[in-house]
Amino acid sequence: MDIDDLKRELKQLVVDECDIDGSADDIADDEHLLGENSQFGLDSLDALAISLEVKSRYGKHIDSGNETRTALTSIDTLAKFILNE
């Protein structure tokens, strides 16, 4: 899978799973998804929803803790996690 196609899919996944107002095009590849630096206000329940959908769609399990925070930092890091594992 091409990384740019994957990033587009992941942005749409985040919008759909987390009920973000706006479109997938509003999410920059390097924009923080979680935490204080995020404009989206996503929380641990959103992280869980994204993690479960990533496992369902791509077969990649994101462990809890540091791995989750690292993988879900941005669309870039999530795409790299999916492609590299």
N, CA, C and O atoms as a Maestro MAE file, in Angstrom:
{
 s_m_m2io_version
 :::
 2.0.0
}

f_m_ct {
 s_m_title
 :::
 protein
 m_atom[340] {
  # First column is atom index #
  i_m_mmod_type
  r_m_x_coord
  r_m_y_coord
  r_m_z_coord
  i_m_residue_number
  s_m_chain_name
  s_m_pdb_residue_name
  s_m_pdb_atom_name
  i_m_atomic_number
  :::
  1 25 0.844 -1.188 0.000 1 A "MET " " N  " 7
  2 3 0.000 0.000 0.000 1 A "MET " " CA " 6
  3 2 0.882 1.241 0.000 1 A "MET " " C  " 6
  4 15 1.876 1.304 0.724 1 A "MET " " O  " 8
  5 25 0.526 2.202 -0.794 2 A "ASP " " N  " 7
  6 3 1.226 3.473 -0.883 2 A "ASP " " CA " 6
  7 2 0.988 4.280 0.395 2 A "ASP " " C  " 6
  8 15 -0.139 4.345 0.886 2 A "ASP " " O  " 8
  9 25 2.034 4.889 0.928 3 A "ILE " " N  " 7
  10 3 1.916 5.617 2.198 3 A "ILE " " CA " 6
  11 2 0.953 6.802 2.095 3 A "ILE " " C  " 6
  12 15 0.253 7.108 3.060 3 A "ILE " " O  " 8
  13 25 0.906 7.469 0.949 4 A "ASP " " N  " 7
  14 3 -0.009 8.607 0.805 4 A "ASP " " CA " 6
  15 2 -1.468 8.154 0.817 4 A "ASP " " C  " 6
  16 15 -2.326 8.821 1.396 4 A "ASP " " O  " 8
  17 25 -1.745 7.019 0.175 5 A "ASP " " N  " 7
  18 3 -3.103 6.458 0.216 5 A "ASP " " CA " 6
  19 2 -3.468 6.055 1.640 5 A "ASP " " C  " 6
  20 15 -4.589 6.288 2.091 5 A "ASP " " O  " 8
  21 25 -2.520 5.454 2.341 6 A "LEU " " N  " 7
  22 3 -2.753 5.047 3.724 6 A "LEU " " CA " 6
  23 2 -3.046 6.263 4.600 6 A "LEU " " C  " 6
  24 15 -3.955 6.222 5.429 6 A "LEU " " O  " 8
  25 25 -2.297 7.328 4.427 7 A "LYS " " N  " 7
  26 3 -2.519 8.546 5.224 7 A "LYS " " CA " 6
  27 2 -3.916 9.119 4.971 7 A "LYS " " C  " 6
  28 15 -4.583 9.566 5.904 7 A "LYS " " O  " 8
  29 25 -4.353 9.105 3.719 8 A "ARG " " N  " 7
  30 3 -5.713 9.583 3.418 8 A "ARG " " CA " 6
  31 2 -6.761 8.718 4.117 8 A "ARG " " C  " 6
  32 15 -7.726 9.233 4.681 8 A "ARG " " O  " 8
  33 25 -6.561 7.400 4.075 9 A "GLU " " N  " 7
  34 3 -7.482 6.487 4.751 9 A "GLU " " CA " 6
  35 2 -7.490 6.731 6.263 9 A "GLU " " C  " 6
  36 15 -8.548 6.736 6.892 9 A "GLU " " O  " 8
  37 25 -6.314 6.931 6.831 10 A "LEU " " N  " 7
  38 3 -6.217 7.146 8.280 10 A "LEU " " CA " 6
  39 2 -6.869 8.453 8.704 10 A "LEU " " C  " 6
  40 15 -7.509 8.516 9.754 10 A "LEU " " O  " 8
  41 25 -6.715 9.480 7.909 11 A "LYS " " N  " 7
  42 3 -7.374 10.752 8.225 11 A "LYS " " CA " 6
  43 2 -8.886 10.580 8.238 11 A "LYS " " C  " 6
  44 15 -9.566 11.096 9.125 11 A "LYS " " O  " 8
  45 25 -9.409 9.861 7.263 12 A "GLN " " N  " 7
  46 3 -10.851 9.622 7.218 12 A "GLN " " CA " 6
  47 2 -11.287 8.753 8.390 12 A "GLN " " C  " 6
  48 15 -12.358 8.966 8.959 12 A "GLN " " O  " 8
  49 25 -10.465 7.778 8.751 13 A "LEU " " N  " 7
  50 3 -10.745 6.926 9.907 13 A "LEU " " CA " 6
  51 2 -10.870 7.780 11.171 13 A "LEU " " C  " 6
  52 15 -11.804 7.599 11.952 13 A "LEU " " O  " 8
  53 25 -9.945 8.697 11.369 14 A "VAL " " N  " 7
  54 3 -9.962 9.563 12.555 14 A "VAL " " CA " 6
  55 2 -11.225 10.423 12.562 14 A "VAL " " C  " 6
  56 15 -11.883 10.553 13.594 14 A "VAL " " O  " 8
  57 25 -11.559 11.002 11.427 15 A "VAL " " N  " 7
  58 3 -12.765 11.829 11.339 15 A "VAL " " CA " 6
  59 2 -14.006 11.007 11.669 15 A "VAL " " C  " 6
  60 15 -14.862 11.448 12.436 15 A "VAL " " O  " 8
  61 25 -14.100 9.813 11.090 16 A "ASP " " N  " 7
  62 3 -15.284 8.968 11.288 16 A "ASP " " CA " 6
  63 2 -15.388 8.422 12.710 16 A "ASP " " C  " 6
  64 15 -16.453 8.482 13.323 16 A "ASP " " O  " 8
  65 25 -14.294 7.893 13.228 17 A "GLU " " N  " 7
  66 3 -14.317 7.233 14.533 17 A "GLU " " CA " 6
  67 2 -14.409 8.221 15.694 17 A "GLU " " C  " 6
  68 15 -14.936 7.882 16.754 17 A "GLU " " O  " 8
  69 25 -13.908 9.419 15.507 18 A "CYS " " N  " 7
  70 3 -13.836 10.383 16.605 18 A "CYS " " CA " 6
  71 2 -14.822 11.536 16.454 18 A "CYS " " C  " 6
  72 15 -14.792 12.491 17.230 18 A "CYS " " O  " 8
  73 25 -15.684 11.447 15.466 19 A "ASP " " N  " 7
  74 3 -16.717 12.470 15.244 19 A "ASP " " CA " 6
  75 2 -16.135 13.883 15.195 19 A "ASP " " C  " 6
  76 15 -16.648 14.801 15.834 19 A "ASP " " O  " 8
  77 25 -15.076 14.038 14.441 20 A "ILE " " N  " 7
  78 3 -14.452 15.348 14.294 20 A "ILE " " CA " 6
  79 2 -15.274 16.184 13.328 20 A "ILE " " C  " 6
  80 15 -15.672 15.717 12.261 20 A "ILE " " O  " 8
  81 25 -15.523 17.432 13.720 21 A "ASP " " N  " 7
  82 3 -16.172 18.361 12.801 21 A "ASP " " CA " 6
  83 2 -15.145 18.777 11.762 21 A "ASP " " C  " 6
  84 15 -14.040 19.198 12.104 21 A "ASP " " O  " 8
  85 25 -15.504 18.661 10.521 22 A "GLY " " N  " 7
  86 3 -14.579 18.999 9.451 22 A "GLY " " CA " 6
  87 2 -14.324 17.778 8.599 22 A "GLY " " C  " 6
  88 15 -14.995 16.754 8.721 22 A "GLY " " O  " 8
  89 25 -13.333 17.913 7.731 23 A "SER " " N  " 7
  90 3 -13.044 16.821 6.809 23 A "SER " " CA " 6
  91 2 -11.644 16.278 7.046 23 A "SER " " C  " 6
  92 15 -10.841 16.861 7.774 23 A "SER " " O  " 8
  93 25 -11.380 15.162 6.419 24 A "ALA " " N  " 7
  94 3 -10.059 14.551 6.516 24 A "ALA " " CA " 6
  95 2 -8.982 15.488 5.986 24 A "ALA " " C  " 6
  96 15 -7.838 15.445 6.440 24 A "ALA " " O  " 8
  97 25 -9.345 16.329 5.031 25 A "ASP " " N  " 7
  98 3 -8.384 17.274 4.457 25 A "ASP " " CA " 6
  99 2 -7.921 18.323 5.466 25 A "ASP " " C  " 6
  100 15 -6.904 18.983 5.251 25 A "ASP " " O  " 8
  101 25 -8.665 18.481 6.571 26 A "ASP " " N  " 7
  102 3 -8.306 19.457 7.601 26 A "ASP " " CA " 6
  103 2 -7.180 18.967 8.513 26 A "ASP " " C  " 6
  104 15 -6.648 19.739 9.311 26 A "ASP " " O  " 8
  105 25 -6.818 17.695 8.398 27 A "ILE " " N  " 7
  106 3 -5.796 17.112 9.268 27 A "ILE " " CA " 6
  107 2 -4.463 17.076 8.528 27 A "ILE " " C  " 6
  108 15 -4.338 16.432 7.487 27 A "ILE " " O  " 8
  109 25 -3.481 17.765 9.071 28 A "ALA " " N  " 7
  110 3 -2.130 17.729 8.492 28 A "ALA " " CA " 6
  111 2 -1.461 16.417 8.881 28 A "ALA " " C  " 6
  112 15 -1.748 15.854 9.938 28 A "ALA " " O  " 8
  113 25 -0.571 15.936 8.024 29 A "ASP " " N  " 7
  114 3 0.109 14.663 8.289 29 A "ASP " " CA " 6
  115 2 0.872 14.664 9.600 29 A "ASP " " C  " 6
  116 15 0.935 13.639 10.279 29 A "ASP " " O  " 8
  117 25 1.461 15.815 9.972 30 A "ASP " " N  " 7
  118 3 2.292 15.888 11.174 30 A "ASP " " CA " 6
  119 2 1.590 16.533 12.371 30 A "ASP " " C  " 6
  120 15 2.221 16.826 13.387 30 A "ASP " " O  " 8
  121 25 0.296 16.748 12.243 31 A "GLU " " N  " 7
  122 3 -0.461 17.383 13.318 31 A "GLU " " CA " 6
  123 2 -0.695 16.402 14.475 31 A "GLU " " C  " 6
  124 15 -1.005 15.231 14.258 31 A "GLU " " O  " 8
  125 25 -0.542 16.902 15.700 32 A "HIS " " N  " 7
  126 3 -0.765 16.062 16.876 32 A "HIS " " CA " 6
  127 2 -2.242 15.665 16.961 32 A "HIS " " C  " 6
  128 15 -3.138 16.499 16.832 32 A "HIS " " O  " 8
  129 25 -2.463 14.375 17.181 33 A "LEU " " N  " 7
  130 3 -3.840 13.879 17.283 33 A "LEU " " CA " 6
  131 2 -4.357 13.893 18.714 33 A "LEU " " C  " 6
  132 15 -5.542 14.135 18.946 33 A "LEU " " O  " 8
  133 25 -3.479 13.636 19.670 34 A "LEU " " N  " 7
  134 3 -3.872 13.530 21.081 34 A "LEU " " CA " 6
  135 2 -3.090 14.522 21.927 34 A "LEU " " C  " 6
  136 15 -2.033 15.008 21.526 34 A "LEU " " O  " 8
  137 25 -3.627 14.809 23.095 35 A "GLY " " N  " 7
  138 3 -2.902 15.611 24.060 35 A "GLY " " CA " 6
  139 2 -3.105 17.109 23.921 35 A "GLY " " C  " 6
  140 15 -3.951 17.579 23.160 35 A "GLY " " O  " 8
  141 25 -2.311 17.834 24.671 36 A "GLU " " N  " 7
  142 3 -2.429 19.290 24.760 36 A "GLU " " CA " 6
  143 2 -2.167 19.990 23.436 36 A "GLU " " C  " 6
  144 15 -2.730 21.052 23.173 36 A "GLU " " O  " 8
  145 25 -1.323 19.407 22.609 37 A "ASN " " N  " 7
  146 3 -0.953 20.036 21.343 37 A "ASN " " CA " 6
  147 2 -1.946 19.758 20.222 37 A "ASN " " C  " 6
  148 15 -1.755 20.206 19.092 37 A "ASN " " O  " 8
  149 25 -3.003 19.022 20.534 38 A "SER " " N  " 7
  150 3 -3.984 18.657 19.516 38 A "SER " " CA " 6
  151 2 -5.097 19.693 19.431 38 A "SER " " C  " 6
  152 15 -5.616 20.143 20.453 38 A "SER " " O  " 8
  153 25 -5.459 20.066 18.213 39 A "GLN " " N  " 7
  154 3 -6.582 20.981 18.032 39 A "GLN " " CA " 6
  155 2 -7.914 20.242 18.053 39 A "GLN " " C  " 6
  156 15 -8.972 20.870 18.080 39 A "GLN " " O  " 8
  157 25 -7.868 18.911 18.041 40 A "PHE " " N  " 7
  158 3 -9.081 18.116 17.921 40 A "PHE " " CA " 6
  159 2 -9.700 17.712 19.262 40 A "PHE " " C  " 6
  160 15 -10.864 17.316 19.313 40 A "PHE " " O  " 8
  161 25 -8.937 17.811 20.331 41 A "GLY " " N  " 7
  162 3 -9.463 17.466 21.650 41 A "GLY " " CA " 6
  163 2 -9.736 15.980 21.817 41 A "GLY " " C  " 6
  164 15 -10.647 15.596 22.550 41 A "GLY " " O  " 8
  165 25 -8.956 15.141 21.145 42 A "LEU " " N  " 7
  166 3 -9.155 13.698 21.257 42 A "LEU " " CA " 6
  167 2 -8.642 13.212 22.606 42 A "LEU " " C  " 6
  168 15 -7.667 13.738 23.141 42 A "LEU " " O  " 8
  169 25 -9.312 12.201 23.145 43 A "ASP " " N  " 7
  170 3 -8.944 11.678 24.456 43 A "ASP " " CA " 6
  171 2 -8.652 10.183 24.370 43 A "ASP " " C  " 6
  172 15 -8.543 9.625 23.278 43 A "ASP " " O  " 8
  173 25 -8.526 9.542 25.531 44 A "SER " " N  " 7
  174 3 -8.166 8.126 25.573 44 A "SER " " CA " 6
  175 2 -9.231 7.234 24.930 44 A "SER " " C  " 6
  176 15 -8.899 6.194 24.362 44 A "SER " " O  " 8
  177 25 -10.488 7.621 25.010 45 A "LEU " " N  " 7
  178 3 -11.528 6.835 24.344 45 A "LEU " " CA " 6
  179 2 -11.407 6.934 22.829 45 A "LEU " " C  " 6
  180 15 -11.651 5.960 22.117 45 A "LEU " " O  " 8
  181 25 -11.031 8.109 22.338 46 A "ASP " " N  " 7
  182 3 -10.780 8.261 20.907 46 A "ASP " " CA " 6
  183 2 -9.575 7.423 20.479 46 A "ASP " " C  " 6
  184 15 -9.596 6.795 19.420 46 A "ASP " " O  " 8
  185 25 -8.527 7.415 21.303 47 A "ALA " " N  " 7
  186 3 -7.340 6.611 21.010 47 A "ALA " " CA " 6
  187 2 -7.706 5.130 20.936 47 A "ALA " " C  " 6
  188 15 -7.225 4.406 20.064 47 A "ALA " " O  " 8
  189 25 -8.553 4.692 21.848 48 A "LEU " " N  " 7
  190 3 -9.000 3.300 21.840 48 A "LEU " " CA " 6
  191 2 -9.794 2.995 20.573 48 A "LEU " " C  " 6
  192 15 -9.590 1.952 19.951 48 A "LEU " " O  " 8
  193 25 -10.690 3.889 20.189 49 A "ALA " " N  " 7
  194 3 -11.493 3.696 18.977 49 A "ALA " " CA " 6
  195 2 -10.601 3.609 17.740 49 A "ALA " " C  " 6
  196 15 -10.812 2.758 16.876 49 A "ALA " " O  " 8
  197 25 -9.608 4.489 17.658 50 A "ILE " " N  " 7
  198 3 -8.678 4.458 16.528 50 A "ILE " " CA " 6
  199 2 -7.887 3.155 16.542 50 A "ILE " " C  " 6
  200 15 -7.730 2.512 15.504 50 A "ILE " " O  " 8
  201 25 -7.390 2.762 17.712 51 A "SER " " N  " 7
  202 3 -6.598 1.538 17.831 51 A "SER " " CA " 6
  203 2 -7.386 0.307 17.402 51 A "SER " " C  " 6
  204 15 -6.865 -0.553 16.693 51 A "SER " " O  " 8
  205 25 -8.632 0.226 17.831 52 A "LEU " " N  " 7
  206 3 -9.469 -0.921 17.469 52 A "LEU " " CA " 6
  207 2 -9.754 -0.956 15.971 52 A "LEU " " C  " 6
  208 15 -9.769 -2.025 15.360 52 A "LEU " " O  " 8
  209 25 -9.976 0.202 15.391 53 A "GLU " " N  " 7
  210 3 -10.240 0.253 13.951 53 A "GLU " " CA " 6
  211 2 -8.985 -0.066 13.144 53 A "GLU " " C  " 6
  212 15 -9.073 -0.702 12.094 53 A "GLU " " O  " 8
  213 25 -7.825 0.365 13.617 54 A "VAL " " N  " 7
  214 3 -6.560 0.025 12.957 54 A "VAL " " CA " 6
  215 2 -6.352 -1.486 12.988 54 A "VAL " " C  " 6
  216 15 -5.927 -2.079 11.996 54 A "VAL " " O  " 8
  217 25 -6.650 -2.099 14.120 55 A "LYS " " N  " 7
  218 3 -6.517 -3.558 14.215 55 A "LYS " " CA " 6
  219 2 -7.489 -4.245 13.268 55 A "LYS " " C  " 6
  220 15 -7.127 -5.209 12.594 55 A "LYS " " O  " 8
  221 25 -8.707 -3.758 13.215 56 A "SER " " N  " 7
  222 3 -9.722 -4.353 12.354 56 A "SER " " CA " 6
  223 2 -9.374 -4.216 10.871 56 A "SER " " C  " 6
  224 15 -9.481 -5.182 10.116 56 A "SER " " O  " 8
  225 25 -8.966 -3.038 10.460 57 A "ARG " " N  " 7
  226 3 -8.707 -2.780 9.033 57 A "ARG " " CA " 6
  227 2 -7.349 -3.271 8.547 57 A "ARG " " C  " 6
  228 15 -7.219 -3.789 7.437 57 A "ARG " " O  " 8
  229 25 -6.338 -3.098 9.400 58 A "TYR " " N  " 7
  230 3 -4.970 -3.337 8.946 58 A "TYR " " CA " 6
  231 2 -4.279 -4.496 9.673 58 A "TYR " " C  " 6
  232 15 -3.157 -4.861 9.323 58 A "TYR " " O  " 8
  233 25 -4.932 -5.068 10.666 59 A "GLY " " N  " 7
  234 3 -4.365 -6.196 11.392 59 A "GLY " " CA " 6
  235 2 -3.190 -5.837 12.276 59 A "GLY " " C  " 6
  236 15 -2.403 -6.706 12.649 59 A "GLY " " O  " 8
  237 25 -3.065 -4.567 12.613 60 A "LYS " " N  " 7
  238 3 -1.954 -4.108 13.449 60 A "LYS " " CA " 6
  239 2 -2.455 -3.774 14.845 60 A "LYS " " C  " 6
  240 15 -3.321 -2.915 15.015 60 A "LYS " " O  " 8
  241 25 -1.906 -4.459 15.842 61 A "HIS " " N  " 7
  242 3 -2.306 -4.239 17.229 61 A "HIS " " CA " 6
  243 2 -1.414 -3.166 17.854 61 A "HIS " " C  " 6
  244 15 -0.187 -3.259 17.817 61 A "HIS " " O  " 8
  245 25 -2.045 -2.161 18.421 62 A "ILE " " N  " 7
  246 3 -1.314 -1.112 19.121 62 A "ILE " " CA " 6
  247 2 -1.452 -1.382 20.609 62 A "ILE " " C  " 6
  248 15 -2.544 -1.282 21.169 62 A "ILE " " O  " 8
  249 25 -0.331 -1.727 21.249 63 A "ASP " " N  " 7
  250 3 -0.348 -1.986 22.687 63 A "ASP " " CA " 6
  251 2 -0.649 -0.710 23.453 63 A "ASP " " C  " 6
  252 15 -0.506 0.394 22.928 63 A "ASP " " O  " 8
  253 25 -1.061 -0.874 24.681 64 A "SER " " N  " 7
  254 3 -1.346 0.297 25.513 64 A "SER " " CA " 6
  255 2 -0.038 0.937 25.981 64 A "SER " " C  " 6
  256 15 1.040 0.359 25.840 64 A "SER " " O  " 8
  257 25 -0.158 2.111 26.525 65 A "GLY " " N  " 7
  258 3 1.001 2.792 27.089 65 A "GLY " " CA " 6
  259 2 1.779 3.591 26.072 65 A "GLY " " C  " 6
  260 15 1.206 4.255 25.209 65 A "GLY " " O  " 8
  261 25 3.105 3.518 26.185 66 A "ASN " " N  " 7
  262 3 3.984 4.335 25.345 66 A "ASN " " CA " 6
  263 2 3.822 4.051 23.860 66 A "ASN " " C  " 6
  264 15 3.893 4.968 23.041 66 A "ASN " " O  " 8
  265 25 3.604 2.783 23.506 67 A "GLU " " N  " 7
  266 3 3.450 2.448 22.089 67 A "GLU " " CA " 6
  267 2 2.232 3.151 21.502 67 A "GLU " " C  " 6
  268 15 2.272 3.627 20.367 67 A "GLU " " O  " 8
  269 25 1.161 3.214 22.267 68 A "THR " " N  " 7
  270 3 -0.043 3.894 21.798 68 A "THR " " CA " 6
  271 2 0.225 5.371 21.596 68 A "THR " " C  " 6
  272 15 -0.112 5.930 20.552 68 A "THR " " O  " 8
  273 25 0.830 6.007 22.587 69 A "ARG " " N  " 7
  274 3 1.115 7.438 22.476 69 A "ARG " " CA " 6
  275 2 2.030 7.739 21.300 69 A "ARG " " C  " 6
  276 15 1.845 8.735 20.600 69 A "ARG " " O  " 8
  277 25 3.018 6.875 21.085 70 A "THR " " N  " 7
  278 3 3.944 7.090 19.978 70 A "THR " " CA " 6
  279 2 3.251 6.879 18.632 70 A "THR " " C  " 6
  280 15 3.368 7.719 17.741 70 A "THR " " O  " 8
  281 25 2.542 5.784 18.479 71 A "ALA " " N  " 7
  282 3 1.880 5.475 17.203 71 A "ALA " " CA " 6
  283 2 0.808 6.501 16.870 71 A "ALA " " C  " 6
  284 15 0.616 6.839 15.702 71 A "ALA " " O  " 8
  285 25 0.113 6.997 17.878 72 A "LEU " " N  " 7
  286 3 -0.998 7.911 17.647 72 A "LEU " " CA " 6
  287 2 -0.605 9.388 17.762 72 A "LEU " " C  " 6
  288 15 -1.473 10.249 17.901 72 A "LEU " " O  " 8
  289 25 0.671 9.676 17.705 73 A "THR " " N  " 7
  290 3 1.116 11.063 17.769 73 A "THR " " CA " 6
  291 2 0.554 11.872 16.612 73 A "THR " " C  " 6
  292 15 0.067 12.987 16.803 73 A "THR " " O  " 8
  293 25 0.622 11.311 15.418 74 A "SER " " N  " 7
  294 3 0.164 12.011 14.215 74 A "SER " " CA " 6
  295 2 -0.209 10.985 13.155 74 A "SER " " C  " 6
  296 15 -0.013 9.785 13.343 74 A "SER " " O  " 8
  297 25 -0.739 11.457 12.059 75 A "ILE " " N  " 7
  298 3 -1.033 10.579 10.928 75 A "ILE " " CA " 6
  299 2 0.267 9.978 10.398 75 A "ILE " " C  " 6
  300 15 0.298 8.802 10.037 75 A "ILE " " O  " 8
  301 25 1.337 10.768 10.348 76 A "ASP " " N  " 7
  302 3 2.641 10.270 9.911 76 A "ASP " " CA " 6
  303 2 3.098 9.076 10.738 76 A "ASP " " C  " 6
  304 15 3.461 8.035 10.190 76 A "ASP " " O  " 8
  305 25 3.080 9.229 12.054 77 A "THR " " N  " 7
  306 3 3.582 8.152 12.915 77 A "THR " " CA " 6
  307 2 2.675 6.929 12.860 77 A "THR " " C  " 6
  308 15 3.156 5.799 12.945 77 A "THR " " O  " 8
  309 25 1.387 7.138 12.719 78 A "LEU " " N  " 7
  310 3 0.460 6.009 12.637 78 A "LEU " " CA " 6
  311 2 0.670 5.238 11.334 78 A "LEU " " C  " 6
  312 15 0.672 4.007 11.335 78 A "LEU " " O  " 8
  313 25 0.842 5.947 10.241 79 A "ALA " " N  " 7
  314 3 1.086 5.284 8.950 79 A "ALA " " CA " 6
  315 2 2.400 4.498 8.979 79 A "ALA " " C  " 6
  316 15 2.459 3.371 8.488 79 A "ALA " " O  " 8
  317 25 3.437 5.081 9.545 80 A "LYS " " N  " 7
  318 3 4.724 4.392 9.640 80 A "LYS " " CA " 6
  319 2 4.614 3.156 10.528 80 A "LYS " " C  " 6
  320 15 5.206 2.120 10.228 80 A "LYS " " O  " 8
  321 25 3.859 3.263 11.619 81 A "PHE " " N  " 7
  322 3 3.653 2.117 12.497 81 A "PHE " " CA " 6
  323 2 2.987 0.980 11.735 81 A "PHE " " C  " 6
  324 15 3.412 -0.170 11.842 81 A "PHE " " O  " 8
  325 25 1.959 1.286 10.976 82 A "ILE " " N  " 7
  326 3 1.229 0.254 10.233 82 A "ILE " " CA " 6
  327 2 2.105 -0.389 9.170 82 A "ILE " " C  " 6
  328 15 2.077 -1.608 9.002 82 A "ILE " " O  " 8
  329 25 2.877 0.405 8.455 83 A "LEU " " N  " 7
  330 3 3.701 -0.120 7.369 83 A "LEU " " CA " 6
  331 2 4.971 -0.825 7.845 83 A "LEU " " C  " 6
  332 15 5.474 -1.714 7.159 83 A "LEU " " O  " 8
  333 25 5.491 -0.444 9.001 84 A "ASN " " N  " 7
  334 3 6.770 -0.984 9.456 84 A "ASN " " CA " 6
  335 2 6.661 -2.196 10.355 84 A "ASN " " C  " 6
  336 15 7.653 -2.903 10.535 84 A "ASN " " O  " 8
  337 25 5.520 -2.462 10.919 85 A "GLU " " N  " 7
  338 3 5.450 -3.580 11.868 85 A "GLU " " CA " 6
  339 2 5.323 -4.891 11.161 85 A "GLU " " C  " 6
  340 15 5.252 -5.936 11.808 85 A "GLU " " O  " 8
  :::
 }
 m_bond[339] {
  # First column is bond index #
  i_m_from
  i_m_to
  i_m_order
  :::
  1 1 2 1
  2 2 3 1
  3 3 4 2
  4 3 5 1
  5 5 6 1
  6 6 7 1
  7 7 8 2
  8 7 9 1
  9 9 10 1
  10 10 11 1
  11 11 12 2
  12 11 13 1
  13 13 14 1
  14 14 15 1
  15 15 16 2
  16 15 17 1
  17 17 18 1
  18 18 19 1
  19 19 20 2
  20 19 21 1
  21 21 22 1
  22 22 23 1
  23 23 24 2
  24 23 25 1
  25 25 26 1
  26 26 27 1
  27 27 28 2
  28 27 29 1
  29 29 30 1
  30 30 31 1
  31 31 32 2
  32 31 33 1
  33 33 34 1
  34 34 35 1
  35 35 36 2
  36 35 37 1
  37 37 38 1
  38 38 39 1
  39 39 40 2
  40 39 41 1
  41 41 42 1
  42 42 43 1
  43 43 44 2
  44 43 45 1
  45 45 46 1
  46 46 47 1
  47 47 48 2
  48 47 49 1
  49 49 50 1
  50 50 51 1
  51 51 52 2
  52 51 53 1
  53 53 54 1
  54 54 55 1
  55 55 56 2
  56 55 57 1
  57 57 58 1
  58 58 59 1
  59 59 60 2
  60 59 61 1
  61 61 62 1
  62 62 63 1
  63 63 64 2
  64 63 65 1
  65 65 66 1
  66 66 67 1
  67 67 68 2
  68 67 69 1
  69 69 70 1
  70 70 71 1
  71 71 72 2
  72 71 73 1
  73 73 74 1
  74 74 75 1
  75 75 76 2
  76 75 77 1
  77 77 78 1
  78 78 79 1
  79 79 80 2
  80 79 81 1
  81 81 82 1
  82 82 83 1
  83 83 84 2
  84 83 85 1
  85 85 86 1
  86 86 87 1
  87 87 88 2
  88 87 89 1
  89 89 90 1
  90 90 91 1
  91 91 92 2
  92 91 93 1
  93 93 94 1
  94 94 95 1
  95 95 96 2
  96 95 97 1
  97 97 98 1
  98 98 99 1
  99 99 100 2
  100 99 101 1
  101 101 102 1
  102 102 103 1
  103 103 104 2
  104 103 105 1
  105 105 106 1
  106 106 107 1
  107 107 108 2
  108 107 109 1
  109 109 110 1
  110 110 111 1
  111 111 112 2
  112 111 113 1
  113 113 114 1
  114 114 115 1
  115 115 116 2
  116 115 117 1
  117 117 118 1
  118 118 119 1
  119 119 120 2
  120 119 121 1
  121 121 122 1
  122 122 123 1
  123 123 124 2
  124 123 125 1
  125 125 126 1
  126 126 127 1
  127 127 128 2
  128 127 129 1
  129 129 130 1
  130 130 131 1
  131 131 132 2
  132 131 133 1
  133 133 134 1
  134 134 135 1
  135 135 136 2
  136 135 137 1
  137 137 138 1
  138 138 139 1
  139 139 140 2
  140 139 141 1
  141 141 142 1
  142 142 143 1
  143 143 144 2
  144 143 145 1
  145 145 146 1
  146 146 147 1
  147 147 148 2
  148 147 149 1
  149 149 150 1
  150 150 151 1
  151 151 152 2
  152 151 153 1
  153 153 154 1
  154 154 155 1
  155 155 156 2
  156 155 157 1
  157 157 158 1
  158 158 159 1
  159 159 160 2
  160 159 161 1
  161 161 162 1
  162 162 163 1
  163 163 164 2
  164 163 165 1
  165 165 166 1
  166 166 167 1
  167 167 168 2
  168 167 169 1
  169 169 170 1
  170 170 171 1
  171 171 172 2
  172 171 173 1
  173 173 174 1
  174 174 175 1
  175 175 176 2
  176 175 177 1
  177 177 178 1
  178 178 179 1
  179 179 180 2
  180 179 181 1
  181 181 182 1
  182 182 183 1
  183 183 184 2
  184 183 185 1
  185 185 186 1
  186 186 187 1
  187 187 188 2
  188 187 189 1
  189 189 190 1
  190 190 191 1
  191 191 192 2
  192 191 193 1
  193 193 194 1
  194 194 195 1
  195 195 196 2
  196 195 197 1
  197 197 198 1
  198 198 199 1
  199 199 200 2
  200 199 201 1
  201 201 202 1
  202 202 203 1
  203 203 204 2
  204 203 205 1
  205 205 206 1
  206 206 207 1
  207 207 208 2
  208 207 209 1
  209 209 210 1
  210 210 211 1
  211 211 212 2
  212 211 213 1
  213 213 214 1
  214 214 215 1
  215 215 216 2
  216 215 217 1
  217 217 218 1
  218 218 219 1
  219 219 220 2
  220 219 221 1
  221 221 222 1
  222 222 223 1
  223 223 224 2
  224 223 225 1
  225 225 226 1
  226 226 227 1
  227 227 228 2
  228 227 229 1
  229 229 230 1
  230 230 231 1
  231 231 232 2
  232 231 233 1
  233 233 234 1
  234 234 235 1
  235 235 236 2
  236 235 237 1
  237 237 238 1
  238 238 239 1
  239 239 240 2
  240 239 241 1
  241 241 242 1
  242 242 243 1
  243 243 244 2
  244 243 245 1
  245 245 246 1
  246 246 247 1
  247 247 248 2
  248 247 249 1
  249 249 250 1
  250 250 251 1
  251 251 252 2
  252 251 253 1
  253 253 254 1
  254 254 255 1
  255 255 256 2
  256 255 257 1
  257 257 258 1
  258 258 259 1
  259 259 260 2
  260 259 261 1
  261 261 262 1
  262 262 263 1
  263 263 264 2
  264 263 265 1
  265 265 266 1
  266 266 267 1
  267 267 268 2
  268 267 269 1
  269 269 270 1
  270 270 271 1
  271 271 272 2
  272 271 273 1
  273 273 274 1
  274 274 275 1
  275 275 276 2
  276 275 277 1
  277 277 278 1
  278 278 279 1
  279 279 280 2
  280 279 281 1
  281 281 282 1
  282 282 283 1
  283 283 284 2
  284 283 285 1
  285 285 286 1
  286 286 287 1
  287 287 288 2
  288 287 289 1
  289 289 290 1
  290 290 291 1
  291 291 292 2
  292 291 293 1
  293 293 294 1
  294 294 295 1
  295 295 296 2
  296 295 297 1
  297 297 298 1
  298 298 299 1
  299 299 300 2
  300 299 301 1
  301 301 302 1
  302 302 303 1
  303 303 304 2
  304 303 305 1
  305 305 306 1
  306 306 307 1
  307 307 308 2
  308 307 309 1
  309 309 310 1
  310 310 311 1
  311 311 312 2
  312 311 313 1
  313 313 314 1
  314 314 315 1
  315 315 316 2
  316 315 317 1
  317 317 318 1
  318 318 319 1
  319 319 320 2
  320 319 321 1
  321 321 322 1
  322 322 323 1
  323 323 324 2
  324 323 325 1
  325 325 326 1
  326 326 327 1
  327 327 328 2
  328 327 329 1
  329 329 330 1
  330 330 331 1
  331 331 332 2
  332 331 333 1
  333 333 334 1
  334 334 335 1
  335 335 336 2
  336 335 337 1
  337 337 338 1
  338 338 339 1
  339 339 340 2
  :::
 }
}
